[in-house]
Amino acid sequence: MTFAEDNVIMTINKKLDGTILEIAIEGRLETTTAPELEAVIKESLDGVTELIVNMEKLQYISSAGLRVLLIAQKTMMKQGRMVIRNANDDIQEVFEVTGFADILNIE
């Protein structure tokens, strides 16, 4: 799925393997694209015990994106676990500056 609004593009790819869901995000996770990711996550978590958020191709994350990750983390704490993978140095720095590095499970 690709979402484009005002030249802001984010692509979301989902892969379900049993009870493990991997969501790969590409582009920019910000105010205009975060609601799309939130909707995809909410509609996809039934029966999922592990959520993997692959950020290998994510270029930018805003506070709106952090909010979506926090909501997903809270949901997954009730039914399993959530893991953030492949965050680049810029995204990792945002996690550290905001304190999310202490909240999220980042591999």
N, C-alpha and C positions, 0 to 999 in steps of 0.2 A: 504494500500500500504506500502510495506517495501522496503527501499533502503539501500543497503549495498555496501560499497566501502572501501577497505583496512581495514576491520574489524570495520568500522564506521557504525553503524546501526541507522536508524531513521524510525519510523513508523508514517504514517499520516492516520488518520481516519476522514472522512467527514460525517456530518449528516446535511441534508437540511430539514428545517421545514418551509414551505412557503417561506418567504423572509429572514429567519434567517439561517445562515450557521455557524455550529460549526466545527472547525478543531481542532482535538486533536493531539498533537505532543508527541511522545515518543522517548526517546534516546538522541542523540546529534545533535544539530543544529549548524553546522559549515561549513567551506569552501566547503567540498565535498558534503554535504547534502542540503545546503541552496538553490542551484538552483532547486532542486526537489520541495521544498516547494514553492518557488516562482512560478514555473510553475503550481502547483496545485491551488494556490490561484488565479492566473491570469485567468485560465480557468474556475473558479468556481464562479466568482463574478457577472455575468450577473443577474440582477434583485434582487440582495441581498441588503438589507437595513441595516442588522446588521451582522457583522462578529465577532464570538466569537472564540478566540484562547485559547484553554484549554491546559495549560502547566503542568498539574498535574504530568505527568510522564516524563517530560523533565529534563534531568540530567545536560545539559551543553548548553550554547549558546555563540557563538563567534561574532565578529564584522560582519561577513558575515550574520549571523542570524539576528542581529540587523538591518542590511540594508534591509533585506526582510520585517521585521516588519514595518520599516519606509515607504517603498514603499506601503505596504498594507494599512497603516494608511492614507497616502496621497490619495490613491484611494477611500477609504471608506469615507473620509471627503467630497467627492463630491456626494456620493450617500447614506450616512447614517452614521453609526458609527462602530467602532471596539473596542472590549473589550478584555483585557487579563485577564484570570482567572486561579487561582490555581498555580501561580508561587511559587516555593519553595524559601527558604531563600537565597540560592546561586544565583538563577536567579534574585531574587528581588534585591540582592546586586549589580549585574551587571547593572540592570536598574538604580539604584540610583547613582552608580559611574560614569556612562556614561551620566547621565542627561536624560535618556529615561523615568525615572519615572515621569518627568515633561511633557513629550510629549505624552506618551501613557495613555490610560484609563485603569488602572489596578484595578481590584476588588479582 
